């Protein structure tokens, strides 16, 4: 995918699968909602989650966003990155509001409803914001471009 195609793809998709490195050496895969900020994926999760424990030991992650049901429709991106954990409650709350503006906007794309923002405010002290800083160029695929030759 071109840079423009990748940006459009990430904008239309909803879930990133995050692979962290578990203490026992096995990958730990978890789906998360995300926002793209200045070309980087950001997410949030509970501060006491297994993925945060894994990231505290080893910040390396592999991210995958994918789409398609039939082989000829498959497309996606894999990103090797380092996770930066943001624990400041104000930063986490502001990010949570941005995340819910994407996933639970008010009518006509308005900011989320006050009760949603109150939920974000209440959860922020228990969560961390995750910034995924790419460590290599993304790997993308789009089987729709294969023109039936595979």
C-alpha positions as CSV (number, residue, x, y, z in Angstrom):
1,X,0.0,0.0,0.0
2,X,1.1,3.5,-0.6
3,X,1.4,5.9,2.3
4,X,-1.9,7.4,1.4
5,X,-3.6,4.0,1.1
6,X,-2.2,3.0,4.4
7,X,-3.5,6.1,6.1
8,X,-6.9,5.6,4.6
9,X,-6.9,1.9,5.6
10,X,-6.0,2.7,9.2
11,X,-8.7,5.4,9.3
12,X,-11.4,3.0,8.3
13,X,-10.4,0.1,10.5
14,X,-11.3,-0.2,14.1
15,X,-9.1,-2.8,15.9
16,X,-5.4,-3.3,16.2
17,X,-4.0,-6.6,17.5
18,X,-1.1,-5.9,19.8
19,X,1.5,-8.6,20.4
20,X,3.6,-8.2,23.5
21,X,6.3,-10.5,24.7
22,X,5.2,-12.6,27.7
23,X,7.4,-13.4,30.6
24,X,7.3,-17.1,29.6
25,X,8.6,-16.3,26.0
26,X,5.2,-16.7,24.4
27,X,3.6,-13.9,22.4
28,X,0.6,-12.3,24.1
29,X,-2.0,-11.0,21.6
30,X,-4.8,-8.6,22.5
31,X,-7.2,-6.5,20.4
32,X,-7.4,-2.8,21.2
33,X,-9.2,0.2,19.8
34,X,-6.8,2.9,18.5
35,X,-6.4,6.4,17.2
36,X,-3.8,7.5,14.7
37,X,-1.9,10.6,15.9
38,X,0.7,12.1,13.5
39,X,1.1,8.8,11.8
40,X,1.5,6.8,15.0
41,X,-1.0,4.4,16.6
42,X,-2.1,5.2,20.1
43,X,-4.3,3.1,22.4
44,X,-5.2,2.7,26.1
45,X,-5.6,-0.2,28.5
46,X,-5.8,-0.9,32.2
47,X,-2.5,-0.2,33.9
48,X,-2.6,-3.5,35.7
49,X,-3.2,-5.6,32.6
50,X,-0.9,-8.3,31.5
51,X,0.1,-6.4,28.3
52,X,1.3,-3.5,30.5
53,X,3.3,-5.8,32.7
54,X,4.8,-7.3,29.5
55,X,5.6,-3.8,28.1
56,X,7.3,-2.8,31.4
57,X,9.7,-5.7,30.9
58,X,10.1,-5.3,27.1
59,X,8.6,-2.4,25.1
60,X,8.8,-4.2,21.8
61,X,5.5,-4.9,20.1
62,X,4.2,-6.1,16.8
63,X,0.9,-4.5,15.7
64,X,-1.5,-5.9,13.1
65,X,-4.5,-4.3,11.5
66,X,-6.2,-6.5,8.9
67,X,-9.3,-6.7,6.8
68,X,-11.0,-9.0,4.4
69,X,-12.9,-12.3,4.3
70,X,-12.1,-13.8,0.9
71,X,-8.4,-14.4,0.0
72,X,-8.6,-11.9,-2.8
73,X,-9.9,-9.3,-0.3
74,X,-7.2,-9.6,2.3
75,X,-5.3,-6.5,3.2
76,X,-3.5,-5.2,6.2
77,X,-0.4,-3.8,7.9
78,X,2.1,-5.2,10.3
79,X,4.1,-2.6,12.3
80,X,7.1,-3.4,14.6
81,X,7.2,-0.7,17.3
82,X,8.3,0.3,20.7
83,X,5.5,1.1,23.2
84,X,5.8,4.3,25.3
85,X,3.5,4.1,28.4
86,X,1.9,7.4,29.4
87,X,0.6,7.3,33.0
88,X,-0.1,11.0,33.7
89,X,-3.9,11.1,34.4
90,X,-4.5,14.3,32.4
91,X,-2.7,12.8,29.4
92,X,-4.6,9.5,29.7
93,X,-8.0,11.3,30.2
94,X,-7.4,13.5,27.1
95,X,-6.4,10.5,25.1
96,X,-9.5,8.6,26.3
97,X,-11.7,11.5,25.2
98,X,-10.1,11.4,21.8
99,X,-10.5,7.6,21.5
100,X,-14.2,7.8,22.3
101,X,-14.7,10.7,19.9
102,X,-13.7,8.2,17.3
103,X,-15.6,5.2,18.6
104,X,-18.6,6.7,20.3
105,X,-19.2,10.2,18.8
106,X,-22.3,12.1,19.6
107,X,-24.9,12.8,16.9
108,X,-23.5,14.1,13.6
109,X,-19.9,13.5,14.8
110,X,-20.2,15.8,17.8
111,X,-18.0,15.1,20.8
112,X,-19.0,12.1,22.9
113,X,-22.0,12.5,25.3
114,X,-21.3,13.9,28.7
115,X,-21.8,10.5,30.3
116,X,-19.2,9.0,28.1
117,X,-16.7,11.7,29.0
118,X,-17.5,11.1,32.7
119,X,-16.8,7.4,32.2
120,X,-13.5,8.3,30.6
121,X,-12.7,10.6,33.5
122,X,-13.5,7.9,36.0
123,X,-11.4,5.3,34.2
124,X,-8.3,7.5,33.5
125,X,-6.6,6.9,36.9
126,X,-6.7,3.2,36.3
127,X,-5.4,3.3,32.7
128,X,-2.3,4.1,30.7
129,X,-2.1,5.6,27.2
130,X,0.0,3.6,24.8
131,X,2.0,5.3,22.0
132,X,3.5,2.9,19.5
133,X,6.6,4.3,17.9
134,X,7.5,2.5,14.7
135,X,10.9,0.8,14.8
136,X,10.9,-0.2,11.1
137,X,8.9,0.5,8.0
138,X,5.4,-1.0,8.0
139,X,4.8,-4.2,6.1
140,X,1.5,-3.9,4.1
141,X,-0.4,-6.2,1.8
142,X,-3.4,-5.9,-0.4
143,X,-4.5,-9.0,-2.3
144,X,-7.0,-6.9,-4.3
145,X,-4.0,-5.7,-6.3
146,X,-3.0,-9.2,-7.3
147,X,-5.5,-9.3,-10.1
148,X,-6.3,-12.9,-9.5
149,X,-2.6,-14.1,-9.8
150,X,-1.5,-15.8,-6.7
